[in-house]
Amino acid sequence: MNLQFNPPAILSLIFTVLALVAFLLMLQETLAIVTGRDPLTNGVRAVARRVPRLTYALAVVIGMLLGHLLWP
C-alpha cells in the first residue's frame, strides 16, 4: 500500500475533517435545542471572544497552509 501525501490529498483531508466537525456541531446544536440545553457552539463563540489573538493566529495559520497548498 503506497500512501502519497501530496498537496491535494492533504487539502482533501483537512476539508473532510472540517466538514465532520461542522456536522457534529450542527448535530449537537440540534439535540441541545430539542432537549432545552445550551448548545456547544455558544461555548466555542465564548472562547473565540475570550482569546481573540489565538483565534486570529489560528486563522493566519490556516490561511498560510491553504495558500501554501494551493499556490501554483
N, C-alpha and C positions, 0 to 999 in steps of 0.2 A: 504494500500500500504506500503510495507516494503522495504525501501531502505537499501542496505548493502554497506558500504564504506570499502571494503576490498582492499588490495594492487592491485590485477589485475584490479579492477574497476577503481581505481584512475589512474593507468598507462594507461588504455584504454582512459580515459577522457583526460589525458594530451596529448597523441598522436593524438587524434581526434581534439583537439584544435590546435595543431601544424600543422596538415595537413590542417585544414581550413585556418590558417594564411598563410601557404605556397601557397595554391591555390589562395587566394585573392591577394597576392603579385605578383604571375605569371599573374593573370588576369589584374591587374593594369599595370604591365610592358608591356603586350601585347597591351593594349589600349593606353598607353603612346607612344609606338613605332609607332602605326598606326596614332596617331594624331600629332606626332612630338614633344611631350613634354619630359621632363626628368622623368625617372621612379622613383618611391618611393624608390626602392632598393638602388639608389645612396645616398639618404639621410640616409638610415639605415647603409650603409657602412661608411659614413662620421661620424656618431655618434659613431660607434664602434671604429673608428680610433681616434676620439677625446677623448674618455674616455676608454682607454684600461683596466684600473683597474676594472671599472664597468663591462665591458664585461667579463673579467676573473672571477670576483666574481659571475656573473650570471652563467657562465659555471660550476664553482665549486658547486654552489647550485643545479643546475640541475643534476650534476653527483652524488652528495650526495643523492638527492632524489631518483634517479634511483637505486643507489646502495642499499639504504635502502629498497626499494620496491622489488628489485629482488634478494637480498641476501637470500640464503636458511636458 
